[in-house]
C-alpha cells in the first residue's frame, strides 16, 4: 500500500513539473490562466487584454483545453466562454504560491 502511495506521489510530482514546464514554455499560457482565474472569458476579451491577435488566443485556448486545464461552453463560435477546470484552478493556485 505504501509503495502505491509513493509511486502516486512521485508520478504526480513528475506530471506537475511537466505541466509547469509546458505552461512556462508558452509566452501567454500562464497569463491566459490568470485571466480565466479571475473570471470566465471569451477569446476576444482575452486577446484584447493581452494585446495579441485573436487567432493566437484561439490556439492557446485549444492547447489548454487539450491539457484539460480549461474547458469551454459551446453556445456558438462567437460566444464560446472559457473557464478553469479543477485542474486549472489548482494550477493557478500553485503558480500564485510560487511567487
N, CA, C and O atoms as a GROMACS GRO file, in nm:
protein
  396
    1UNK      N    1   0.082  -0.120   0.000
    1UNK     CA    2   0.000   0.000   0.000
    1UNK      C    3   0.087   0.126   0.000
    1UNK      O    4   0.060   0.219  -0.076
    2UNK      N    5   0.189   0.129   0.084
    2UNK     CA    6   0.278   0.245   0.091
    2UNK      C    7   0.351   0.264  -0.042
    2UNK      O    8   0.370   0.377  -0.086
    3UNK      N    9   0.390   0.155  -0.105
    3UNK     CA   10   0.458   0.163  -0.234
    3UNK      C   11   0.368   0.229  -0.338
    3UNK      O   12   0.414   0.313  -0.415
    4UNK      N   13   0.240   0.191  -0.340
    4UNK     CA   14   0.145   0.252  -0.432
    4UNK      C   15   0.134   0.402  -0.407
    4UNK      O   16   0.130   0.481  -0.501
    5UNK      N   17   0.129   0.440  -0.281
    5UNK     CA   18   0.117   0.581  -0.244
    5UNK      C   19   0.241   0.658  -0.289
    5UNK      O   20   0.229   0.766  -0.347
    6UNK      N   21   0.358   0.604  -0.262
    6UNK     CA   22   0.483   0.670  -0.301
    6UNK      C   23   0.490   0.684  -0.453
    6UNK      O   24   0.528   0.789  -0.503
    7UNK      N   25   0.453   0.579  -0.525
    7UNK     CA   26   0.452   0.585  -0.670
    7UNK      C   27   0.357   0.696  -0.717
    7UNK      O   28   0.391   0.775  -0.805
    8UNK      N   29   0.238   0.700  -0.657
    8UNK     CA   30   0.140   0.802  -0.696
    8UNK      C   31   0.192   0.943  -0.669
    8UNK      O   32   0.178   1.031  -0.753
    9UNK      N   33   0.252   0.964  -0.554
    9UNK     CA   34   0.306   1.096  -0.520
    9UNK      C   35   0.417   1.133  -0.616
    9UNK      O   36   0.419   1.245  -0.667
   10UNK      N   37   0.510   1.042  -0.641
   10UNK     CA   38   0.620   1.070  -0.733
   10UNK      C   39   0.570   1.096  -0.874
   10UNK      O   40   0.617   1.188  -0.940
   11UNK      N   41   0.475   1.016  -0.920
   11UNK     CA   42   0.419   1.033  -1.054
   11UNK      C   43   0.348   1.168  -1.063
   11UNK      O   44   0.361   1.238  -1.164
   12UNK      N   45   0.275   1.206  -0.959
   12UNK     CA   46   0.206   1.335  -0.957
   12UNK      C   47   0.305   1.450  -0.963
   12UNK      O   48   0.283   1.549  -1.032
   13UNK      N   49   0.415   1.437  -0.890
   13UNK     CA   50   0.516   1.542  -0.890
   13UNK      C   51   0.578   1.557  -1.028
   13UNK      O   52   0.602   1.670  -1.073
   14UNK      N   53   0.605   1.446  -1.096
   14UNK     CA   54   0.662   1.450  -1.230
   14UNK      C   55   0.563   1.515  -1.326
   14UNK      O   56   0.601   1.599  -1.408
   15UNK      N   57   0.435   1.477  -1.316
   15UNK     CA   58   0.333   1.535  -1.402
   15UNK      C   59   0.320   1.685  -1.375
   15UNK      O   60   0.306   1.763  -1.469
   16UNK      N   61   0.325   1.725  -1.249
   16UNK     CA   62   0.317   1.866  -1.216
   16UNK      C   63   0.434   1.943  -1.277
   16UNK      O   64   0.415   2.052  -1.331
   17UNK      N   65   0.552   1.888  -1.269
   17UNK     CA   66   0.669   1.955  -1.325
   17UNK      C   67   0.659   1.964  -1.477
   17UNK      O   68   0.692   2.067  -1.535
   18UNK      N   69   0.612   1.857  -1.540
   18UNK     CA   70   0.596   1.860  -1.685
   18UNK      C   71   0.494   1.965  -1.725
   18UNK      O   72   0.515   2.039  -1.821
   19UNK      N   73   0.385   1.973  -1.651
   19UNK     CA   74   0.282   2.072  -1.679
   19UNK      C   75   0.336   2.214  -1.659
   19UNK      O   76   0.314   2.301  -1.743
   20UNK      N   77   0.404   2.237  -1.550
   20UNK     CA   78   0.461   2.369  -1.524
   20UNK      C   79   0.562   2.408  -1.632
   20UNK      O   80   0.564   2.523  -1.677
   21UNK      N   81   0.644   2.313  -1.673
   21UNK     CA   82   0.741   2.341  -1.780
   21UNK      C   83   0.670   2.374  -1.910
   21UNK      O   84   0.709   2.466  -1.982
   22UNK      N   85   0.565   2.298  -1.941
   22UNK     CA   86   0.488   2.323  -2.063
   22UNK      C   87   0.423   2.461  -2.058
   22UNK      O   88   0.428   2.536  -2.156
   23UNK      N   89   0.363   2.494  -1.945
   23UNK     CA   90   0.299   2.625  -1.932
   23UNK      C   91   0.401   2.737  -1.948
   23UNK      O   92   0.374   2.837  -2.014
   24UNK      N   93   0.516   2.721  -1.887
   24UNK     CA   94   0.621   2.824  -1.892
   24UNK      C   95   0.682   2.839  -2.030
   24UNK      O   96   0.735   2.945  -2.064
   25UNK      N   97   0.675   2.734  -2.111
   25UNK     CA   98   0.736   2.739  -2.244
   25UNK      C   99   0.655   2.823  -2.342
   25UNK      O  100   0.705   2.859  -2.448
   26UNK      N  101   0.531   2.855  -2.308
   26UNK     CA  102   0.449   2.940  -2.393
   26UNK      C  103   0.444   3.080  -2.336
   26UNK      O  104   0.430   3.099  -2.216
   27UNK      N  105   0.455   3.178  -2.422
   27UNK     CA  106   0.464   3.316  -2.378
   27UNK      C  107   0.339   3.364  -2.303
   27UNK      O  108   0.350   3.443  -2.209
   28UNK      N  109   0.220   3.317  -2.344
   28UNK     CA  110   0.096   3.369  -2.287
   28UNK      C  111   0.012   3.268  -2.210
   28UNK      O  112  -0.093   3.304  -2.156
   29UNK      N  113   0.054   3.144  -2.201
   29UNK     CA  114  -0.028   3.041  -2.137
   29UNK      C  115  -0.063   3.076  -1.992
   29UNK      O  116  -0.179   3.069  -1.952
   30UNK      N  117   0.037   3.112  -1.915
   30UNK     CA  118   0.013   3.145  -1.774
   30UNK      C  119  -0.072   3.270  -1.761
   30UNK      O  120  -0.158   3.279  -1.673
   31UNK      N  121  -0.049   3.367  -1.848
   31UNK     CA  122  -0.129   3.490  -1.844
   31UNK      C  123  -0.276   3.461  -1.873
   31UNK      O  124  -0.365   3.517  -1.810
   32UNK      N  125  -0.300   3.372  -1.969
   32UNK     CA  126  -0.438   3.333  -2.001
   32UNK      C  127  -0.502   3.266  -1.880
   32UNK      O  128  -0.617   3.294  -1.846
   33UNK      N  129  -0.428   3.178  -1.814
   33UNK     CA  130  -0.482   3.111  -1.694
   33UNK      C  131  -0.514   3.212  -1.584
   33UNK      O  132  -0.616   3.199  -1.516
   34UNK      N  133  -0.430   3.312  -1.567
   34UNK     CA  134  -0.456   3.413  -1.465
   34UNK      C  135  -0.584   3.491  -1.497
   34UNK      O  136  -0.663   3.520  -1.408
   35UNK      N  137  -0.603   3.524  -1.623
   35UNK     CA  138  -0.725   3.595  -1.664
   35UNK      C  139  -0.847   3.509  -1.636
   35UNK      O  140  -0.946   3.556  -1.580
   36UNK      N  141  -0.839   3.381  -1.675
   36UNK     CA  142  -0.953   3.291  -1.653
   36UNK      C  143  -0.972   3.262  -1.504
   36UNK      O  144  -1.081   3.225  -1.462
   37UNK      N  145  -0.866   3.277  -1.426
   37UNK     CA  146  -0.878   3.260  -1.282
   37UNK      C  147  -0.959   3.372  -1.217
   37UNK      O  148  -1.021   3.352  -1.113
   38UNK      N  149  -0.958   3.487  -1.280
   38UNK     CA  150  -1.038   3.600  -1.230
   38UNK      C  151  -1.185   3.585  -1.267
   38UNK      O  152  -1.274   3.611  -1.187
   39UNK      N  153  -1.208   3.540  -1.394
   39UNK     CA  154  -1.346   3.521  -1.440
   39UNK      C  155  -1.346   3.448  -1.574
   39UNK      O  156  -1.253   3.463  -1.653
   40UNK      N  157  -1.450   3.370  -1.601
   40UNK     CA  158  -1.464   3.308  -1.733
   40UNK      C  159  -1.468   3.418  -1.839
   40UNK      O  160  -1.523   3.526  -1.816
   41UNK      N  161  -1.410   3.391  -1.955
   41UNK     CA  162  -1.399   3.495  -2.058
   41UNK      C  163  -1.415   3.437  -2.198
   41UNK      O  164  -1.400   3.317  -2.220
   42UNK      N  165  -1.445   3.527  -2.291
   42UNK     CA  166  -1.450   3.489  -2.432
   42UNK      C  167  -1.315   3.525  -2.495
   42UNK      O  168  -1.244   3.613  -2.446
   43UNK      N  169  -1.279   3.456  -2.604
   43UNK     CA  170  -1.146   3.476  -2.665
   43UNK      C  171  -1.115   3.621  -2.701
   43UNK      O  172  -1.003   3.667  -2.680
   44UNK      N  173  -1.212   3.694  -2.755
   44UNK     CA  174  -1.184   3.831  -2.796
   44UNK      C  175  -1.147   3.920  -2.677
   44UNK      O  176  -1.063   4.009  -2.690
   45UNK      N  177  -1.209   3.897  -2.561
   45UNK     CA  178  -1.174   3.974  -2.442
   45UNK      C  179  -1.033   3.942  -2.393
   45UNK      O  180  -0.959   4.030  -2.351
   46UNK      N  181  -0.998   3.814  -2.399
   46UNK     CA  182  -0.863   3.773  -2.358
   46UNK      C  183  -0.759   3.832  -2.453
   46UNK      O  184  -0.656   3.884  -2.409
   47UNK      N  185  -0.787   3.824  -2.583
   47UNK     CA  186  -0.694   3.879  -2.683
   47UNK      C  187  -0.676   4.029  -2.662
   47UNK      O  188  -0.565   4.081  -2.672
   48UNK      N  189  -0.785   4.098  -2.635
   48UNK     CA  190  -0.778   4.243  -2.614
   48UNK      C  191  -0.694   4.275  -2.490
   48UNK      O  192  -0.611   4.366  -2.493
   49UNK      N  193  -0.716   4.201  -2.383
   49UNK     CA  194  -0.641   4.227  -2.259
   49UNK      C  195  -0.491   4.202  -2.276
   49UNK      O  196  -0.408   4.276  -2.223
   50UNK      N  197  -0.457   4.097  -2.352
   50UNK     CA  198  -0.316   4.064  -2.372
   50UNK      C  199  -0.256   4.135  -2.493
   50UNK      O  200  -0.135   4.128  -2.517
   51UNK      N  201  -0.340   4.204  -2.567
   51UNK     CA  202  -0.298   4.277  -2.688
   51UNK      C  203  -0.229   4.186  -2.789
   51UNK      O  204  -0.122   4.217  -2.840
   52UNK      N  205  -0.294   4.072  -2.815
   52UNK     CA  206  -0.244   3.981  -2.920
   52UNK      C  207  -0.360   3.943  -3.011
   52UNK      O  208  -0.477   3.964  -2.978
   53UNK      N  209  -0.328   3.887  -3.124
   53UNK     CA  210  -0.428   3.852  -3.225
   53UNK      C  211  -0.520   3.741  -3.177
   53UNK      O  212  -0.478   3.651  -3.105
   54UNK      N  213  -0.645   3.749  -3.218
   54UNK     CA  214  -0.746   3.651  -3.176
   54UNK      C  215  -0.708   3.508  -3.216
   54UNK      O  216  -0.736   3.415  -3.141
   55UNK      N  217  -0.646   3.490  -3.332
   55UNK     CA  218  -0.608   3.355  -3.376
   55UNK      C  219  -0.502   3.294  -3.283
   55UNK      O  220  -0.501   3.173  -3.261
   56UNK      N  221  -0.415   3.378  -3.228
   56UNK     CA  222  -0.316   3.330  -3.132
   56UNK      C  223  -0.383   3.282  -3.005
   56UNK      O  224  -0.346   3.178  -2.950
   57UNK      N  225  -0.481   3.358  -2.958
   57UNK     CA  226  -0.555   3.318  -2.837
   57UNK      C  227  -0.630   3.189  -2.861
   57UNK      O  228  -0.634   3.102  -2.774
   58UNK      N  229  -0.691   3.175  -2.977
   58UNK     CA  230  -0.765   3.053  -3.008
   58UNK      C  231  -0.674   2.931  -3.000
   58UNK      O  232  -0.712   2.828  -2.945
   59UNK      N  233  -0.554   2.942  -3.055
   59UNK     CA  234  -0.458   2.831  -3.050
   59UNK      C  235  -0.419   2.800  -2.906
   59UNK      O  236  -0.416   2.684  -2.866
   60UNK      N  237  -0.390   2.903  -2.828
   60UNK     CA  238  -0.352   2.885  -2.687
   60UNK      C  239  -0.466   2.820  -2.609
   60UNK      O  240  -0.444   2.726  -2.533
   61UNK      N  241  -0.588   2.870  -2.628
   61UNK     CA  242  -0.704   2.814  -2.559
   61UNK      C  243  -0.725   2.668  -2.596
   61UNK      O  244  -0.752   2.585  -2.509
   62UNK      N  245  -0.712   2.635  -2.724
   62UNK     CA  246  -0.728   2.495  -2.766
   62UNK      C  247  -0.623   2.405  -2.702
   62UNK      O  248  -0.653   2.293  -2.663
   63UNK      N  249  -0.500   2.455  -2.692
   63UNK     CA  250  -0.394   2.378  -2.627
   63UNK      C  251  -0.427   2.354  -2.479
   63UNK      O  252  -0.408   2.244  -2.427
   64UNK      N  253  -0.477   2.457  -2.412
   64UNK     CA  254  -0.513   2.444  -2.270
   64UNK      C  255  -0.632   2.352  -2.250
   64UNK      O  256  -0.639   2.280  -2.150
   65UNK      N  257  -0.726   2.352  -2.344
   65UNK     CA  258  -0.839   2.259  -2.339
   65UNK      C  259  -0.788   2.116  -2.356
   65UNK      O  260  -0.830   2.025  -2.284
   66UNK      N  261  -0.697   2.096  -2.450
   66UNK     CA  262  -0.639   1.962  -2.474
   66UNK      C  263  -0.570   1.908  -2.349
   66UNK      O  264  -0.571   1.787  -2.325
   67UNK      N  265  -0.511   1.997  -2.270
   67UNK     CA  266  -0.443   1.957  -2.146
   67UNK      C  267  -0.539   1.947  -2.028
   67UNK      O  268  -0.498   1.916  -1.916
   68UNK      N  269  -0.668   1.974  -2.053
   68UNK     CA  270  -0.774   1.968  -1.952
   68UNK      C  271  -0.754   2.067  -1.837
   68UNK      O  272  -0.795   2.042  -1.724
   69UNK      N  273  -0.690   2.178  -1.868
   69UNK     CA  274  -0.668   2.283  -1.770
   69UNK      C  275  -0.784   2.381  -1.773
   69UNK      O  276  -0.821   2.440  -1.671
   70UNK      N  277  -0.842   2.398  -1.891
   70UNK     CA  278  -0.960   2.482  -1.906
   70UNK      C  279  -1.066   2.404  -1.982
   70UNK      O  280  -1.038   2.300  -2.042
   71UNK      N  281  -1.187   2.456  -1.979
   71UNK     CA  282  -1.297   2.398  -2.056
   71UNK      C  283  -1.374   2.512  -2.119
   71UNK      O  284  -1.344   2.629  -2.094
   72UNK      N  285  -1.474   2.479  -2.201
   72UNK     CA  286  -1.549   2.583  -2.270
   72UNK      C  287  -1.697   2.549  -2.280
   72UNK      O  288  -1.736   2.432  -2.280
   73UNK      N  289  -1.776   2.652  -2.288
   73UNK     CA  290  -1.917   2.633  -2.319
   73UNK      C  291  -1.928   2.639  -2.470
   73UNK      O  292  -1.849   2.707  -2.535
   74UNK      N  293  -2.023   2.571  -2.527
   74UNK     CA  294  -2.036   2.570  -2.673
   74UNK      C  295  -2.167   2.630  -2.718
   74UNK      O  296  -2.246   2.566  -2.787
   75UNK      N  297  -2.190   2.754  -2.680
   75UNK     CA  298  -2.311   2.823  -2.723
   75UNK      C  299  -2.305   2.848  -2.873
   75UNK      O  300  -2.394   2.806  -2.947
   76UNK      N  301  -2.203   2.916  -2.918
   76UNK     CA  302  -2.176   2.938  -3.060
   76UNK      C  303  -2.031   2.981  -3.072
   76UNK      O  304  -1.967   3.012  -2.972
   77UNK      N  305  -1.980   2.982  -3.192
   77UNK     CA  306  -1.839   3.017  -3.211
   77UNK      C  307  -1.806   3.157  -3.159
   77UNK      O  308  -1.696   3.179  -3.108
   78UNK      N  309  -1.900   3.250  -3.170
   78UNK     CA  310  -1.874   3.387  -3.127
   78UNK      C  311  -1.889   3.407  -2.976
   78UNK      O  312  -1.833   3.502  -2.921
   79UNK      N  313  -1.964   3.320  -2.911
   79UNK     CA  314  -1.988   3.341  -2.768
   79UNK      C  315  -1.937   3.226  -2.681
   79UNK      O  316  -1.985   3.207  -2.570
   80UNK      N  317  -1.841   3.151  -2.730
   80UNK     CA  318  -1.783   3.044  -2.650
   80UNK      C  319  -1.709   3.105  -2.532
   80UNK      O  320  -1.620   3.188  -2.548
   81UNK      N  321  -1.746   3.062  -2.413
   81UNK     CA  322  -1.683   3.112  -2.291
   81UNK      C  323  -1.590   3.005  -2.236
   81UNK      O  324  -1.625   2.888  -2.229
   82UNK      N  325  -1.471   3.047  -2.199
   82UNK     CA  326  -1.371   2.956  -2.144
   82UNK      C  327  -1.360   2.978  -1.994
   82UNK      O  328  -1.376   3.090  -1.945
   83UNK      N  329  -1.334   2.870  -1.921
   83UNK     CA  330  -1.324   2.875  -1.775
   83UNK      C  331  -1.227   2.769  -1.727
   83UNK      O  332  -1.199   2.673  -1.798
   84UNK      N  333  -1.175   2.788  -1.606
   84UNK     CA  334  -1.081   2.692  -1.549
   84UNK      C  335  -1.152   2.564  -1.505
   84UNK      O  336  -1.264   2.570  -1.454
   85UNK      N  337  -1.087   2.451  -1.525
   85UNK     CA  338  -1.132   2.326  -1.467
   85UNK      C  339  -1.074   2.318  -1.326
   85UNK      O  340  -1.000   2.407  -1.285
   86UNK      N  341  -1.106   2.214  -1.254
   86UNK     CA  342  -1.048   2.195  -1.120
   86UNK      C  343  -0.895   2.188  -1.131
   86UNK      O  344  -0.823   2.245  -1.049
   87UNK      N  345  -0.847   2.116  -1.233
   87UNK     CA  346  -0.702   2.107  -1.256
   87UNK      C  347  -0.645   2.246  -1.282
   87UNK      O  348  -0.536   2.279  -1.233
   88UNK      N  349  -0.717   2.327  -1.357
   88UNK     CA  350  -0.673   2.463  -1.386
   88UNK      C  351  -0.672   2.550  -1.262
   88UNK      O  352  -0.580   2.629  -1.241
   89UNK      N  353  -0.774   2.536  -1.178
   89UNK     CA  354  -0.780   2.612  -1.053
   89UNK      C  355  -0.661   2.578  -0.964
   89UNK      O  356  -0.598   2.666  -0.905
   90UNK      N  357  -0.631   2.448  -0.954
   90UNK     CA  358  -0.517   2.405  -0.873
   90UNK      C  359  -0.386   2.458  -0.930
   90UNK      O  360  -0.297   2.498  -0.856
   91UNK      N  361  -0.376   2.457  -1.062
   91UNK     CA  362  -0.254   2.505  -1.130
   91UNK      C  363  -0.233   2.653  -1.104
   91UNK      O  364  -0.122   2.696  -1.072
   92UNK      N  365  -0.340   2.732  -1.118
   92UNK     CA  366  -0.330   2.877  -1.093
   92UNK      C  367  -0.292   2.903  -0.947
   92UNK      O  368  -0.212   2.992  -0.918
   93UNK      N  369  -0.351   2.826  -0.857
   93UNK     CA  370  -0.320   2.841  -0.715
   93UNK      C  371  -0.171   2.811  -0.690
   93UNK      O  372  -0.105   2.885  -0.616
   94UNK      N  373  -0.120   2.705  -0.750
   94UNK     CA  374   0.022   2.670  -0.733
   94UNK      C  375   0.113   2.776  -0.792
   94UNK      O  376   0.215   2.810  -0.733
   95UNK      N  377   0.076   2.829  -0.907
   95UNK     CA  378   0.156   2.934  -0.971
   95UNK      C  379   0.162   3.056  -0.880
   95UNK      O  380   0.268   3.118  -0.864
   96UNK      N  381   0.050   3.091  -0.820
   96UNK     CA  382   0.044   3.205  -0.729
   96UNK      C  383   0.127   3.185  -0.604
   96UNK      O  384   0.186   3.280  -0.552
   97UNK      N  385   0.131   3.061  -0.555
   97UNK     CA  386   0.207   3.030  -0.434
   97UNK      C  387   0.358   3.033  -0.458
   97UNK      O  388   0.435   3.056  -0.365
   98UNK      N  389   0.401   3.010  -0.582
   98UNK     CA  390   0.543   3.006  -0.613
   98UNK      C  391   0.606   3.143  -0.614
   98UNK      O  392   0.728   3.155  -0.603
   99UNK      N  393   0.526   3.246  -0.629
   99UNK     CA  394   0.582   3.382  -0.641
   99UNK      C  395   0.598   3.449  -0.510
   99UNK      O  396   0.644   3.563  -0.504
   0.00000   0.00000   0.00000
